[in-house]
Amino acid sequence: MKRNNIIPFNPYIALSDVNMDWEHKDVEKFETLWKEGISLKEIARKLKRTHDEVGVIIMDRARKGKIKPRKNGIW
């Protein structure tokens, strides 16, 4: 009798330890701070978020065309 060689799928979930939930008011505040040229470090402090969480919202808003690249990048 032949056995099925089924390999169980055990995915790696990237950034599973990062809080990706944002309230709409915080997204709006982020966009305002971004457009004002505030640094990533200062945005994180003002929003009480980690650098990683702010990095994720930067990617999200940029991909959706809600923010534009800045002269000095994200820093």
PDB file of N, H, CA, C and O in Angstrom:
ATOM      1  N   MET A   1       0.835  -1.172   0.000  1.00  0.00           N
ATOM      2  CA  MET A   1       0.000   0.000   0.000  1.00  0.00           C
ATOM      3  C   MET A   1       0.887   1.245   0.000  1.00  0.00           C
ATOM      4  O   MET A   1       1.825   1.349   0.789  1.00  0.00           O
ATOM      5  N   LYS A   2       0.581   2.178  -0.886  1.00  0.00           N
ATOM      6  H   LYS A   2      -0.182   2.093  -1.528  1.00  0.00           H
ATOM      7  CA  LYS A   2       1.364   3.405  -1.017  1.00  0.00           C
ATOM      8  C   LYS A   2       0.886   4.449  -0.002  1.00  0.00           C
ATOM      9  O   LYS A   2      -0.314   4.658   0.172  1.00  0.00           O
ATOM     10  N   ARG A   3       1.850   5.100   0.664  1.00  0.00           N
ATOM     11  H   ARG A   3       2.825   4.929   0.523  1.00  0.00           H
ATOM     12  CA  ARG A   3       1.522   6.161   1.618  1.00  0.00           C
ATOM     13  C   ARG A   3       1.563   7.508   0.916  1.00  0.00           C
ATOM     14  O   ARG A   3       2.393   7.747   0.039  1.00  0.00           O
ATOM     15  N   ASN A   4       0.667   8.363   1.312  1.00  0.00           N
ATOM     16  H   ASN A   4      -0.007   8.169   2.024  1.00  0.00           H
ATOM     17  CA  ASN A   4       0.708   9.736   0.807  1.00  0.00           C
ATOM     18  C   ASN A   4       1.774  10.495   1.570  1.00  0.00           C
ATOM     19  O   ASN A   4       1.791  10.494   2.800  1.00  0.00           O
ATOM     20  N   ASN A   5       2.649  11.133   0.844  1.00  0.00           N
ATOM     21  H   ASN A   5       2.635  11.134  -0.156  1.00  0.00           H
ATOM     22  CA  ASN A   5       3.688  11.943   1.472  1.00  0.00           C
ATOM     23  C   ASN A   5       3.217  13.389   1.535  1.00  0.00           C
ATOM     24  O   ASN A   5       3.654  14.234   0.753  1.00  0.00           O
ATOM     25  N   ILE A   6       2.334  13.654   2.464  1.00  0.00           N
ATOM     26  H   ILE A   6       1.980  12.968   3.099  1.00  0.00           H
ATOM     27  CA  ILE A   6       1.791  14.995   2.621  1.00  0.00           C
ATOM     28  C   ILE A   6       2.668  15.758   3.607  1.00  0.00           C
ATOM     29  O   ILE A   6       2.887  15.332   4.741  1.00  0.00           O
ATOM     30  N   ILE A   7       3.153  16.879   3.142  1.00  0.00           N
ATOM     31  H   ILE A   7       2.975  17.225   2.221  1.00  0.00           H
ATOM     32  CA  ILE A   7       3.962  17.737   4.002  1.00  0.00           C
ATOM     33  C   ILE A   7       3.036  18.790   4.593  1.00  0.00           C
ATOM     34  O   ILE A   7       2.397  19.541   3.856  1.00  0.00           O
ATOM     35  N   PRO A   8       2.960  18.849   5.920  1.00  0.00           N
ATOM     36  CA  PRO A   8       2.071  19.847   6.521  1.00  0.00           C
ATOM     37  C   PRO A   8       2.562  21.263   6.229  1.00  0.00           C
ATOM     38  O   PRO A   8       3.762  21.539   6.226  1.00  0.00           O
ATOM     39  N   PHE A   9       1.615  22.136   5.990  1.00  0.00           N
ATOM     40  H   PHE A   9       0.640  21.912   5.993  1.00  0.00           H
ATOM     41  CA  PHE A   9       1.932  23.537   5.705  1.00  0.00           C
ATOM     42  C   PHE A   9       2.021  24.287   7.025  1.00  0.00           C
ATOM     43  O   PHE A   9       1.044  24.373   7.769  1.00  0.00           O
ATOM     44  N   ASN A  10       3.178  24.820   7.305  1.00  0.00           N
ATOM     45  H   ASN A  10       3.972  24.750   6.702  1.00  0.00           H
ATOM     46  CA  ASN A  10       3.408  25.567   8.540  1.00  0.00           C
ATOM     47  C   ASN A  10       4.035  26.903   8.154  1.00  0.00           C
ATOM     48  O   ASN A  10       5.256  27.054   8.202  1.00  0.00           O
ATOM     49  N   PRO A  11       3.204  27.875   7.772  1.00  0.00           N
ATOM     50  CA  PRO A  11       3.745  29.125   7.235  1.00  0.00           C
ATOM     51  C   PRO A  11       4.428  29.978   8.297  1.00  0.00           C
ATOM     52  O   PRO A  11       4.095  29.926   9.481  1.00  0.00           O
ATOM     53  N   TYR A  12       5.380  30.753   7.837  1.00  0.00           N
ATOM     54  H   TYR A  12       5.651  30.795   6.875  1.00  0.00           H
ATOM     55  CA  TYR A  12       6.002  31.776   8.668  1.00  0.00           C
ATOM     56  C   TYR A  12       5.207  33.058   8.439  1.00  0.00           C
ATOM     57  O   TYR A  12       5.027  33.472   7.294  1.00  0.00           O
ATOM     58  N   ILE A  13       4.737  33.680   9.491  1.00  0.00           N
ATOM     59  H   ILE A  13       4.883  33.344  10.421  1.00  0.00           H
ATOM     60  CA  ILE A  13       3.967  34.914   9.386  1.00  0.00           C
ATOM     61  C   ILE A  13       4.891  36.078   9.726  1.00  0.00           C
ATOM     62  O   ILE A  13       5.284  36.254  10.879  1.00  0.00           O
ATOM     63  N   ALA A  14       5.233  36.865   8.717  1.00  0.00           N
ATOM     64  H   ALA A  14       4.914  36.721   7.780  1.00  0.00           H
ATOM     65  CA  ALA A  14       6.115  38.012   8.926  1.00  0.00           C
ATOM     66  C   ALA A  14       5.405  39.082   9.745  1.00  0.00           C
ATOM     67  O   ALA A  14       4.213  39.329   9.563  1.00  0.00           O
ATOM     68  N   LEU A  15       6.135  39.699  10.629  1.00  0.00           N
ATOM     69  H   LEU A  15       7.103  39.498  10.777  1.00  0.00           H
ATOM     70  CA  LEU A  15       5.656  40.820  11.443  1.00  0.00           C
ATOM     71  C   LEU A  15       4.448  40.476  12.312  1.00  0.00           C
ATOM     72  O   LEU A  15       3.630  41.346  12.612  1.00  0.00           O
ATOM     73  N   SER A  16       4.333  39.221  12.713  1.00  0.00           N
ATOM     74  H   SER A  16       4.997  38.514  12.470  1.00  0.00           H
ATOM     75  CA  SER A  16       3.187  38.829  13.534  1.00  0.00           C
ATOM     76  C   SER A  16       3.184  39.519  14.897  1.00  0.00           C
ATOM     77  O   SER A  16       2.159  39.555  15.577  1.00  0.00           O
ATOM     78  N   ASP A  17       4.323  40.059  15.287  1.00  0.00           N
ATOM     79  H   ASP A  17       5.155  40.030  14.735  1.00  0.00           H
ATOM     80  CA  ASP A  17       4.415  40.750  16.576  1.00  0.00           C
ATOM     81  C   ASP A  17       4.197  42.260  16.458  1.00  0.00           C
ATOM     82  O   ASP A  17       4.325  42.984  17.445  1.00  0.00           O
ATOM     83  N   VAL A  18       3.871  42.732  15.259  1.00  0.00           N
ATOM     84  H   VAL A  18       3.767  42.144  14.457  1.00  0.00           H
ATOM     85  CA  VAL A  18       3.663  44.163  15.030  1.00  0.00           C
ATOM     86  C   VAL A  18       2.164  44.455  14.998  1.00  0.00           C
ATOM     87  O   VAL A  18       1.404  43.773  14.311  1.00  0.00           O
ATOM     88  N   ASN A  19       1.752  45.466  15.742  1.00  0.00           N
ATOM     89  H   ASN A  19       2.369  46.020  16.301  1.00  0.00           H
ATOM     90  CA  ASN A  19       0.345  45.874  15.759  1.00  0.00           C
ATOM     91  C   ASN A  19       0.039  46.634  14.471  1.00  0.00           C
ATOM     92  O   ASN A  19       0.560  47.728  14.255  1.00  0.00           O
ATOM     93  N   MET A  20      -0.790  46.067  13.630  1.00  0.00           N
ATOM     94  H   MET A  20      -1.214  45.178  13.806  1.00  0.00           H
ATOM     95  CA  MET A  20      -1.123  46.693  12.350  1.00  0.00           C
ATOM     96  C   MET A  20      -2.515  47.318  12.354  1.00  0.00           C
ATOM     97  O   MET A  20      -2.999  47.761  11.312  1.00  0.00           O
ATOM     98  N   ASP A  21      -3.151  47.355  13.503  1.00  0.00           N
ATOM     99  H   ASP A  21      -2.757  46.995  14.349  1.00  0.00           H
ATOM    100  CA  ASP A  21      -4.475  47.980  13.617  1.00  0.00           C
ATOM    101  C   ASP A  21      -4.304  49.469  13.891  1.00  0.00           C
ATOM    102  O   ASP A  21      -3.598  49.867  14.818  1.00  0.00           O
ATOM    103  N   TRP A  22      -4.953  50.277  13.078  1.00  0.00           N
ATOM    104  H   TRP A  22      -5.526  49.954  12.325  1.00  0.00           H
ATOM    105  CA  TRP A  22      -4.882  51.729  13.223  1.00  0.00           C
ATOM    106  C   TRP A  22      -6.283  52.310  13.242  1.00  0.00           C
ATOM    107  O   TRP A  22      -7.130  51.931  12.433  1.00  0.00           O
ATOM    108  N   GLU A  23      -6.529  53.231  14.169  1.00  0.00           N
ATOM    109  H   GLU A  23      -5.841  53.538  14.826  1.00  0.00           H
ATOM    110  CA  GLU A  23      -7.784  53.970  14.158  1.00  0.00           C
ATOM    111  C   GLU A  23      -7.698  55.020  13.055  1.00  0.00           C
ATOM    112  O   GLU A  23      -6.622  55.549  12.778  1.00  0.00           O
ATOM    113  N   HIS A  24      -8.827  55.317  12.429  1.00  0.00           N
ATOM    114  H   HIS A  24      -9.701  54.887  12.654  1.00  0.00           H
ATOM    115  CA  HIS A  24      -8.838  56.267  11.313  1.00  0.00           C
ATOM    116  C   HIS A  24      -8.272  57.624  11.719  1.00  0.00           C
ATOM    117  O   HIS A  24      -7.575  58.259  10.929  1.00  0.00           O
ATOM    118  N   LYS A  25      -8.558  58.075  12.930  1.00  0.00           N
ATOM    119  H   LYS A  25      -9.125  57.558  13.572  1.00  0.00           H
ATOM    120  CA  LYS A  25      -8.047  59.376  13.382  1.00  0.00           C
ATOM    121  C   LYS A  25      -6.522  59.363  13.468  1.00  0.00           C
ATOM    122  O   LYS A  25      -5.882  60.385  13.221  1.00  0.00           O
ATOM    123  N   ASP A  26      -5.930  58.211  13.817  1.00  0.00           N
ATOM    124  H   ASP A  26      -6.450  57.381  14.018  1.00  0.00           H
ATOM    125  CA  ASP A  26      -4.477  58.114  13.890  1.00  0.00           C
ATOM    126  C   ASP A  26      -3.849  58.061  12.499  1.00  0.00           C
ATOM    127  O   ASP A  26      -2.744  58.564  12.296  1.00  0.00           O
ATOM    128  N   VAL A  27      -4.550  57.453  11.543  1.00  0.00           N
ATOM    129  H   VAL A  27      -5.448  57.045  11.708  1.00  0.00           H
ATOM    130  CA  VAL A  27      -4.063  57.455  10.158  1.00  0.00           C
ATOM    131  C   VAL A  27      -4.051  58.888   9.633  1.00  0.00           C
ATOM    132  O   VAL A  27      -3.090  59.306   8.987  1.00  0.00           O
ATOM    133  N   GLU A  28      -5.102  59.631   9.907  1.00  0.00           N
ATOM    134  H   GLU A  28      -5.883  59.291  10.432  1.00  0.00           H
ATOM    135  CA  GLU A  28      -5.163  61.031   9.476  1.00  0.00           C
ATOM    136  C   GLU A  28      -4.062  61.854  10.136  1.00  0.00           C
ATOM    137  O   GLU A  28      -3.428  62.686   9.488  1.00  0.00           O
ATOM    138  N   LYS A  29      -3.837  61.619  11.427  1.00  0.00           N
ATOM    139  H   LYS A  29      -4.351  60.943  11.955  1.00  0.00           H
ATOM    140  CA  LYS A  29      -2.778  62.340  12.141  1.00  0.00           C
ATOM    141  C   LYS A  29      -1.415  61.983  11.556  1.00  0.00           C
ATOM    142  O   LYS A  29      -0.568  62.854  11.363  1.00  0.00           O
ATOM    143  N   PHE A  30      -1.206  60.679  11.270  1.00  0.00           N
ATOM    144  H   PHE A  30      -1.894  59.971  11.426  1.00  0.00           H
ATOM    145  CA  PHE A  30       0.044  60.255  10.646  1.00  0.00           C
ATOM    146  C   PHE A  30       0.270  61.002   9.336  1.00  0.00           C
ATOM    147  O   PHE A  30       1.353  61.542   9.108  1.00  0.00           O
ATOM    148  N   GLU A  31      -0.749  61.037   8.471  1.00  0.00           N
ATOM    149  H   GLU A  31      -1.629  60.598   8.656  1.00  0.00           H
ATOM    150  CA  GLU A  31      -0.607  61.689   7.167  1.00  0.00           C
ATOM    151  C   GLU A  31      -0.263  63.166   7.323  1.00  0.00           C
ATOM    152  O   GLU A  31       0.538  63.699   6.555  1.00  0.00           O
ATOM    153  N   THR A  32      -0.854  63.825   8.299  1.00  0.00           N
ATOM    154  H   THR A  32      -1.504  63.392   8.923  1.00  0.00           H
ATOM    155  CA  THR A  32      -0.548  65.238   8.552  1.00  0.00           C
ATOM    156  C   THR A  32       0.907  65.397   8.980  1.00  0.00           C
ATOM    157  O   THR A  32       1.619  66.258   8.462  1.00  0.00           O
ATOM    158  N   LEU A  33       1.346  64.572   9.920  1.00  0.00           N
ATOM    159  H   LEU A  33       0.768  63.873  10.341  1.00  0.00           H
ATOM    160  CA  LEU A  33       2.729  64.642  10.397  1.00  0.00           C
ATOM    161  C   LEU A  33       3.709  64.346   9.267  1.00  0.00           C
ATOM    162  O   LEU A  33       4.744  65.000   9.147  1.00  0.00           O
ATOM    163  N   TRP A  34       3.377  63.357   8.440  1.00  0.00           N
ATOM    164  H   TRP A  34       2.535  62.825   8.537  1.00  0.00           H
ATOM    165  CA  TRP A  34       4.225  62.992   7.304  1.00  0.00           C
ATOM    166  C   TRP A  34       4.381  64.180   6.358  1.00  0.00           C
ATOM    167  O   TRP A  34       5.492  64.524   5.954  1.00  0.00           O
ATOM    168  N   LYS A  35       3.264  64.795   6.014  1.00  0.00           N
ATOM    169  H   LYS A  35       2.362  64.516   6.342  1.00  0.00           H
ATOM    170  CA  LYS A  35       3.283  65.928   5.079  1.00  0.00           C
ATOM    171  C   LYS A  35       4.008  67.135   5.661  1.00  0.00           C
ATOM    172  O   LYS A  35       4.524  67.967   4.915  1.00  0.00           O
ATOM    173  N   GLU A  36       4.052  67.237   6.991  1.00  0.00           N
ATOM    174  H   GLU A  36       3.633  66.561   7.597  1.00  0.00           H
ATOM    175  CA  GLU A  36       4.783  68.319   7.651  1.00  0.00           C
ATOM    176  C   GLU A  36       6.282  68.044   7.714  1.00  0.00           C
ATOM    177  O   GLU A  36       7.053  68.907   8.135  1.00  0.00           O
ATOM    178  N   GLY A  37       6.703  66.845   7.297  1.00  0.00           N
ATOM    179  H   GLY A  37       6.077  66.144   6.955  1.00  0.00           H
ATOM    180  CA  GLY A  37       8.124  66.501   7.290  1.00  0.00           C
ATOM    181  C   GLY A  37       8.657  66.009   8.626  1.00  0.00           C
ATOM    182  O   GLY A  37       9.869  65.976   8.838  1.00  0.00           O
ATOM    183  N   ILE A  38       7.761  65.627   9.527  1.00  0.00           N
ATOM    184  H   ILE A  38       6.776  65.653   9.356  1.00  0.00           H
ATOM    185  CA  ILE A  38       8.167  65.132  10.847  1.00  0.00           C
ATOM    186  C   ILE A  38       8.880  63.782  10.673  1.00  0.00           C
ATOM    187  O   ILE A  38       8.468  62.961   9.854  1.00  0.00           O
ATOM    188  N   SER A  39       9.946  63.561  11.443  1.00  0.00           N
ATOM    189  H   SER A  39      10.281  64.229  12.108  1.00  0.00           H
ATOM    190  CA  SER A  39      10.740  62.334  11.324  1.00  0.00           C
ATOM    191  C   SER A  39       9.956  61.108  11.782  1.00  0.00           C
ATOM    192  O   SER A  39       9.002  61.214  12.553  1.00  0.00           O
ATOM    193  N   LEU A  40      10.373  59.955  11.298  1.00  0.00           N
ATOM    194  H   LEU A  40      11.148  59.869  10.672  1.00  0.00           H
ATOM    195  CA  LEU A  40       9.756  58.692  11.695  1.00  0.00           C
ATOM    196  C   LEU A  40       9.806  58.550  13.209  1.00  0.00           C
ATOM    197  O   LEU A  40       8.811  58.166  13.824  1.00  0.00           O
ATOM    198  N   LYS A  41      10.938  58.850  13.812  1.00  0.00           N
ATOM    199  H   LYS A  41      11.746  59.162  13.312  1.00  0.00           H
ATOM    200  CA  LYS A  41      11.097  58.731  15.263  1.00  0.00           C
ATOM    201  C   LYS A  41      10.087  59.613  16.000  1.00  0.00           C
ATOM    202  O   LYS A  41       9.475  59.179  16.976  1.00  0.00           O
ATOM    203  N   GLU A  42       9.917  60.835  15.538  1.00  0.00           N
ATOM    204  H   GLU A  42      10.414  61.188  14.746  1.00  0.00           H
ATOM    205  CA  GLU A  42       8.999  61.765  16.182  1.00  0.00           C
ATOM    206  C   GLU A  42       7.540  61.370  15.929  1.00  0.00           C
ATOM    207  O   GLU A  42       6.697  61.505  16.815  1.00  0.00           O
ATOM    208  N   ILE A  43       7.246  60.883  14.722  1.00  0.00           N
ATOM    209  H   ILE A  43       7.931  60.773  14.002  1.00  0.00           H
ATOM    210  CA  ILE A  43       5.888  60.399  14.434  1.00  0.00           C
ATOM    211  C   ILE A  43       5.544  59.252  15.382  1.00  0.00           C
ATOM    212  O   ILE A  43       4.455  59.220  15.956  1.00  0.00           O
ATOM    213  N   ALA A  44       6.474  58.314  15.543  1.00  0.00           N
ATOM    214  H   ALA A  44       7.358  58.340  15.077  1.00  0.00           H
ATOM    215  CA  ALA A  44       6.247  57.182  16.441  1.00  0.00           C
ATOM    216  C   ALA A  44       5.982  57.672  17.863  1.00  0.00           C
ATOM    217  O   ALA A  44       5.084  57.165  18.535  1.00  0.00           O
ATOM    218  N   ARG A  45       6.749  58.641  18.320  1.00  0.00           N
ATOM    219  H   ARG A  45       7.479  59.052  17.774  1.00  0.00           H
ATOM    220  CA  ARG A  45       6.563  59.168  19.670  1.00  0.00           C
ATOM    221  C   ARG A  45       5.196  59.828  19.817  1.00  0.00           C
ATOM    222  O   ARG A  45       4.483  59.580  20.789  1.00  0.00           O
ATOM    223  N   LYS A  46       4.834  60.666  18.852  1.00  0.00           N
ATOM    224  H   LYS A  46       5.413  60.868  18.062  1.00  0.00           H
ATOM    225  CA  LYS A  46       3.564  61.394  18.922  1.00  0.00           C
ATOM    226  C   LYS A  46       2.357  60.456  18.862  1.00  0.00           C
ATOM    227  O   LYS A  46       1.331  60.720  19.490  1.00  0.00           O
ATOM    228  N   LEU A  47       2.479  59.372  18.115  1.00  0.00           N
ATOM    229  H   LEU A  47       3.313  59.158  17.605  1.00  0.00           H
ATOM    230  CA  LEU A  47       1.370  58.429  17.972  1.00  0.00           C
ATOM    231  C   LEU A  47       1.436  57.276  18.973  1.00  0.00           C
ATOM    232  O   LEU A  47       0.558  56.414  19.000  1.00  0.00           O
ATOM    233  N   LYS A  48       2.498  57.271  19.801  1.00  0.00           N
ATOM    234  H   LYS A  48       3.212  57.971  19.779  1.00  0.00           H
ATOM    235  CA  LYS A  48       2.705  56.196  20.781  1.00  0.00           C
ATOM    236  C   LYS A  48       2.743  54.828  20.089  1.00  0.00           C
ATOM    237  O   LYS A  48       2.075  53.876  20.493  1.00  0.00           O
ATOM    238  N   ARG A  49       3.550  54.778  19.034  1.00  0.00           N
ATOM    239  H   ARG A  49       4.092  55.551  18.705  1.00  0.00           H
ATOM    240  CA  ARG A  49       3.723  53.564  18.231  1.00  0.00           C
ATOM    241  C   ARG A  49       5.204  53.235  18.128  1.00  0.00           C
ATOM    242  O   ARG A  49       6.057  54.077  18.406  1.00  0.00           O
ATOM    243  N   THR A  50       5.503  52.000  17.724  1.00  0.00           N
ATOM    244  H   THR A  50       4.810  51.316  17.498  1.00  0.00           H
ATOM    245  CA  THR A  50       6.895  51.620  17.487  1.00  0.00           C
ATOM    246  C   THR A  50       7.321  52.088  16.097  1.00  0.00           C
ATOM    247  O   THR A  50       6.491  52.428  15.253  1.00  0.00           O
ATOM    248  N   HIS A  51       8.637  52.097  15.883  1.00  0.00           N
ATOM    249  H   HIS A  51       9.311  51.821  16.569  1.00  0.00           H
ATOM    250  CA  HIS A  51       9.151  52.446  14.555  1.00  0.00           C
ATOM    251  C   HIS A  51       8.623  51.477  13.503  1.00  0.00           C
ATOM    252  O   HIS A  51       8.299  51.878  12.386  1.00  0.00           O
ATOM    253  N   ASP A  52       8.539  50.200  13.868  1.00  0.00           N
ATOM    254  H   ASP A  52       8.802  49.874  14.776  1.00  0.00           H
ATOM    255  CA  ASP A  52       8.050  49.191  12.928  1.00  0.00           C
ATOM    256  C   ASP A  52       6.597  49.453  12.535  1.00  0.00           C
ATOM    257  O   ASP A  52       6.237  49.334  11.364  1.00  0.00           O
ATOM    258  N   GLU A  53       5.771  49.808  13.507  1.00  0.00           N
ATOM    259  H   GLU A  53       6.064  49.905  14.458  1.00  0.00           H
ATOM    260  CA  GLU A  53       4.361  50.083  13.219  1.00  0.00           C
ATOM    261  C   GLU A  53       4.217  51.292  12.302  1.00  0.00           C
ATOM    262  O   GLU A  53       3.381  51.296  11.398  1.00  0.00           O
ATOM    263  N   VAL A  54       5.023  52.305  12.534  1.00  0.00           N
ATOM    264  H   VAL A  54       5.702  52.302  13.268  1.00  0.00           H
ATOM    265  CA  VAL A  54       4.988  53.484  11.662  1.00  0.00           C
ATOM    266  C   VAL A  54       5.516  53.113  10.276  1.00  0.00           C
ATOM    267  O   VAL A  54       5.000  53.596   9.268  1.00  0.00           O
ATOM    268  N   GLY A  55       6.539  52.262  10.218  1.00  0.00           N
ATOM    269  H   GLY A  55       6.958  51.869  11.037  1.00  0.00           H
ATOM    270  CA  GLY A  55       7.048  51.806   8.925  1.00  0.00           C
ATOM    271  C   GLY A  55       5.986  51.096   8.109  1.00  0.00           C
ATOM    272  O   GLY A  55       5.917  51.267   6.891  1.00  0.00           O
ATOM    273  N   VAL A  56       5.158  50.302   8.770  1.00  0.00           N
ATOM    274  H   VAL A  56       5.214  50.164   9.759  1.00  0.00           H
ATOM    275  CA  VAL A  56       4.083  49.585   8.077  1.00  0.00           C
ATOM    276  C   VAL A  56       3.049  50.562   7.529  1.00  0.00           C
ATOM    277  O   VAL A  56       2.598  50.410   6.394  1.00  0.00           O
ATOM    278  N   ILE A  57       2.665  51.573   8.327  1.00  0.00           N
ATOM    279  H   ILE A  57       3.031  51.697   9.250  1.00  0.00           H
ATOM    280  CA  ILE A  57       1.660  52.534   7.837  1.00  0.00           C
ATOM    281  C   ILE A  57       2.245  53.389   6.715  1.00  0.00           C
ATOM    282  O   ILE A  57       1.514  53.804   5.815  1.00  0.00           O
ATOM    283  N   ILE A  58       3.547  53.657   6.754  1.00  0.00           N
ATOM    284  H   ILE A  58       4.140  53.320   7.485  1.00  0.00           H
ATOM    285  CA  ILE A  58       4.192  54.378   5.648  1.00  0.00           C
ATOM    286  C   ILE A  58       4.039  53.573   4.361  1.00  0.00           C
ATOM    287  O   ILE A  58       3.641  54.113   3.328  1.00  0.00           O
ATOM    288  N   MET A  59       4.359  52.276   4.426  1.00  0.00           N
ATOM    289  H   MET A  59       4.682  51.837   5.264  1.00  0.00           H
ATOM    290  CA  MET A  59       4.235  51.435   3.230  1.00  0.00           C
ATOM    291  C   MET A  59       2.793  51.378   2.748  1.00  0.00           C
ATOM    292  O   MET A  59       2.533  51.488   1.550  1.00  0.00           O
ATOM    293  N   ASP A  60       1.860  51.209   3.668  1.00  0.00           N
ATOM    294  H   ASP A  60       2.071  51.120   4.641  1.00  0.00           H
ATOM    295  CA  ASP A  60       0.444  51.126   3.316  1.00  0.00           C
ATOM    296  C   ASP A  60      -0.031  52.399   2.614  1.00  0.00           C
ATOM    297  O   ASP A  60      -0.622  52.333   1.536  1.00  0.00           O
ATOM    298  N   ARG A  61       0.226  53.547   3.224  1.00  0.00           N
ATOM    299  H   ARG A  61       0.706  53.600   4.100  1.00  0.00           H
ATOM    300  CA  ARG A  61      -0.276  54.811   2.673  1.00  0.00           C
ATOM    301  C   ARG A  61       0.425  55.164   1.366  1.00  0.00           C
ATOM    302  O   ARG A  61      -0.199  55.733   0.470  1.00  0.00           O
ATOM    303  N   ALA A  62       1.711  54.837   1.239  1.00  0.00           N
ATOM    304  H   ALA A  62       2.218  54.375   1.967  1.00  0.00           H
ATOM    305  CA  ALA A  62       2.443  55.100  -0.007  1.00  0.00           C
ATOM    306  C   ALA A  62       1.906  54.221  -1.137  1.00  0.00           C
ATOM    307  O   ALA A  62       1.702  54.705  -2.250  1.00  0.00           O
ATOM    308  N   ARG A  63       1.677  52.945  -0.864  1.00  0.00           N
ATOM    309  H   ARG A  63       1.843  52.552   0.041  1.00  0.00           H
ATOM    310  CA  ARG A  63       1.156  52.034  -1.892  1.00  0.00           C
ATOM    311  C   ARG A  63      -0.209  52.456  -2.386  1.00  0.00           C
ATOM    312  O   ARG A  63      -0.562  52.212  -3.540  1.00  0.00           O
ATOM    313  N   LYS A  64      -0.989  53.098  -1.506  1.00  0.00           N
ATOM    314  H   LYS A  64      -0.702  53.296  -0.569  1.00  0.00           H
ATOM    315  CA  LYS A  64      -2.333  53.547  -1.868  1.00  0.00           C
ATOM    316  C   LYS A  64      -2.338  54.975  -2.406  1.00  0.00           C
ATOM    317  O   LYS A  64      -3.398  55.531  -2.694  1.00  0.00           O
ATOM    318  N   GLY A  65      -1.152  55.566  -2.540  1.00  0.00           N
ATOM    319  H   GLY A  65      -0.291  55.115  -2.306  1.00  0.00           H
ATOM    320  CA  GLY A  65      -1.045  56.909  -3.099  1.00  0.00           C
ATOM    321  C   GLY A  65      -1.510  58.014  -2.167  1.00  0.00           C
ATOM    322  O   GLY A  65      -1.791  59.122  -2.623  1.00  0.00           O
ATOM    323  N   LYS A  66      -1.598  57.739  -0.876  1.00  0.00           N
ATOM    324  H   LYS A  66      -1.370  56.838  -0.506  1.00  0.00           H
ATOM    325  CA  LYS A  66      -2.081  58.726   0.093  1.00  0.00           C
ATOM    326  C   LYS A  66      -0.970  59.640   0.607  1.00  0.00           C
ATOM    327  O   LYS A  66      -1.244  60.737   1.093  1.00  0.00           O
ATOM    328  N   ILE A  67       0.281  59.193   0.502  1.00  0.00           N
ATOM    329  H   ILE A  67       0.503  58.301   0.108  1.00  0.00           H
ATOM    330  CA  ILE A  67       1.424  60.034   0.851  1.00  0.00           C
ATOM    331  C   ILE A  67       2.437  59.952  -0.281  1.00  0.00           C
ATOM    332  O   ILE A  67       2.469  58.984  -1.040  1.00  0.00           O
ATOM    333  N   LYS A  68       3.248  60.967  -0.376  1.00  0.00           N
ATOM    334  H   LYS A  68       3.223  61.753   0.241  1.00  0.00           H
ATOM    335  CA  LYS A  68       4.276  61.030  -1.419  1.00  0.00           C
ATOM    336  C   LYS A  68       5.648  60.863  -0.789  1.00  0.00           C
ATOM    337  O   LYS A  68       5.825  61.141   0.398  1.00  0.00           O
ATOM    338  N   PRO A  69       6.632  60.407  -1.580  1.00  0.00           N
ATOM    339  CA  PRO A  69       8.002  60.339  -1.058  1.00  0.00           C
ATOM    340  C   PRO A  69       8.467  61.728  -0.624  1.00  0.00           C
ATOM    341  O   PRO A  69       8.065  62.743  -1.193  1.00  0.00           O
ATOM    342  N   ARG A  70       9.323  61.747   0.396  1.00  0.00           N
ATOM    343  H   ARG A  70       9.650  60.923   0.859  1.00  0.00           H
ATOM    344  CA  ARG A  70       9.853  63.016   0.880  1.00  0.00           C
ATOM    345  C   ARG A  70      11.305  63.152   0.465  1.00  0.00           C
ATOM    346  O   ARG A  70      11.992  62.159   0.226  1.00  0.00           O
ATOM    347  N   LYS A  71      11.760  64.376   0.383  1.00  0.00           N
ATOM    348  H   LYS A  71      11.202  65.183   0.577  1.00  0.00           H
ATOM    349  CA  LYS A  71      13.130  64.662  -0.046  1.00  0.00           C
ATOM    350  C   LYS A  71      14.153  63.878   0.776  1.00  0.00           C
ATOM    351  O   LYS A  71      15.106  63.331   0.221  1.00  0.00           O
ATOM    352  N   ASN A  72      13.964  63.822   2.074  1.00  0.00           N
ATOM    353  H   ASN A  72      13.190  64.267   2.525  1.00  0.00           H
ATOM    354  CA  ASN A  72      14.908  63.130   2.956  1.00  0.00           C
ATOM    355  C   ASN A  72      14.460  61.716   3.315  1.00  0.00           C
ATOM    356  O   ASN A  72      14.965  61.135   4.276  1.00  0.00           O
ATOM    357  N   GLY A  73      13.546  61.172   2.577  1.00  0.00           N
ATOM    358  H   GLY A  73      13.136  61.644   1.797  1.00  0.00           H
ATOM    359  CA  GLY A  73      13.066  59.820   2.844  1.00  0.00           C
ATOM    360  C   GLY A  73      12.225  59.747   4.097  1.00  0.00           C
ATOM    361  O   GLY A  73      11.568  60.720   4.466  1.00  0.00           O
ATOM    362  N   ILE A  74      12.241  58.604   4.752  1.00  0.00           N
ATOM    363  H   ILE A  74      12.774  57.813   4.452  1.00  0.00           H
ATOM    364  CA  ILE A  74      11.392  58.432   5.930  1.00  0.00           C
ATOM    365  C   ILE A  74      12.018  58.995   7.190  1.00  0.00           C
ATOM    366  O   ILE A  74      11.332  59.133   8.203  1.00  0.00           O
ATOM    367  N   TRP A  75      13.282  59.319   7.157  1.00  0.00           N
ATOM    368  H   TRP A  75      13.839  59.207   6.334  1.00  0.00           H
ATOM    369  CA  TRP A  75      13.964  59.758   8.378  1.00  0.00           C
ATOM    370  C   TRP A  75      13.772  61.232   8.571  1.00  0.00           C
ATOM    371  O   TRP A  75      14.269  61.797   9.544  1.00  0.00           O
TER     372      TRP A  75
END
